[in-house]
Amino acid sequence: MARGPKKHLKRMFAPSHWMLDKLKGRWAPKPSAGPHKMRECLPLIVMLRERLKYALTYREVKMIVMQRLIQVDGKVRTDMFYPAGFMDVVQIEKTKENFRLLYDTKARFSLHKISNEEASYKLCRVRKVFRGLRGTPYCTTHDGRTLRYPDPEVKANDTVRVEIPSGKMLDHVKFEAGNTAMIRGGNNMGRVGTIMHRERHPGSFEIVHLKDAAGHTFATRLQNVFVIGKGTKPWISLPKGNGIKLSIVEDRAAKMAKK
């Protein structure tokens, strides 16, 4: 019987949103332990080799990261299996590029290009607020951060804006009706809409109803909703399509128009 954690990942069982081809090898890169879950992250090797096409092989990716060229949230990462996830800012100094990891409406990671100014902060969803040693208030976020002495207004499910080099909290937005949110899980993943109302179900999953810019309404579980701005103005730039999900017919028409 095997002992300890699994160190390998078969390609058949890799998350489908990595979009690895089935026939080009038996194995897939297994992400290291880190701030994001294995099935909700994009390892640097997949990002550099499959998405950005800056490397052709495993060895080339290793050379890039070992030259300390890749930064995630302002920190150099030399582990090519490092799990970058939702809202992380990836900076590549050599090419002077900044990307924010967001979802498109087909539940895939989109490497959204951003300016230097926007790359100086990220949004974090507050998981829980509690008091630690000697009554120090803390809050923990979706990307594994612990922020000490948060604003007393901040509660679970709210979103805080964190400055990237220092990790300090700059601003926050409450989870309440009328604010803009992005869906980070479930069937509506990647959609952006305005929060309409929240259904409370004690002992079960709370449901949030949203409405997108095209007037479509949809509902999802509370834990899938990530507030990204006050009112209808998001604090971050959105990827192509602005989080509006097209129907199958509209999607096909858009593809045909490109040809």
VENMO-V715239 format. One record per pair of residues at least 24 apart in sequence whose C-alpha atoms are under 6 Angstrom apart, sorted by the first residue. I is the first residue (numbers start at 1). GAP is how many residues later the second one is. Records with the same first field share a line. If there is no record, write none. Layout:
I = GAP + GAP
This chain:
15 = 24
17 = 91
31 = 50 + 51 + 52
32 = 49 + 50
35 = 108 + 109
36 = 49
41 = 42 + 43 + 44
42 = 41 + 42
43 = 38 + 39 + 40 + 41
44 = 36 + 37 + 38
45 = 35
73 = 91
74 = 90 + 91
103 = 87
104 = 86
105 = 85 + 86 + 138 + 140
107 = 82 + 83
112 = 127
120 = 44
121 = 41 + 42 + 43
122 = 39 + 40
123 = 37 + 38
124 = 35 + 36
125 = 33 + 34
126 = 30 + 31 + 32 + 33
127 = 29
128 = 28
159 = 68
178 = 53
179 = 51 + 52
180 = 47 + 48 + 49 + 52
181 = 45 + 46 + 47
182 = 44
183 = 41 + 42
184 = 40
185 = 39
190 = 53
191 = 52 + 53
192 = 51
